Amino acid sequence: MSQIQVMLTSIEEVKNFVSLTNKYAFPIQMTTEKYKIDAKSIMGVFSLDLSKPINVVVESDAPEVQDFLAQVAQFQVH
């Protein structure tokens, strides 16, 4: 399992993030204290409170996971 915290602060960032997640075959989840949603669903992402950092969880050991994490680092909370 891999996890990263992201912050999506604009509609454009949400669209770019969801587009990125849809390039990968493995499941990607976004979790908050209350919710767990499919990160490939733009409606699901918009249903979250985007004013706070959100955990992105990948429960896969596919070789592409490291590539995904490198791509999603642009949204990472520092």
Secondary structure, DSSP 8 states (H G I E B T S, - for coil): -EEEEE---SHHHHHHHHHHHTT-SS-EEEE-SS-EEETT-HHHHHTS-TTS-EEEEE----THHHHHHHHHGGGB--
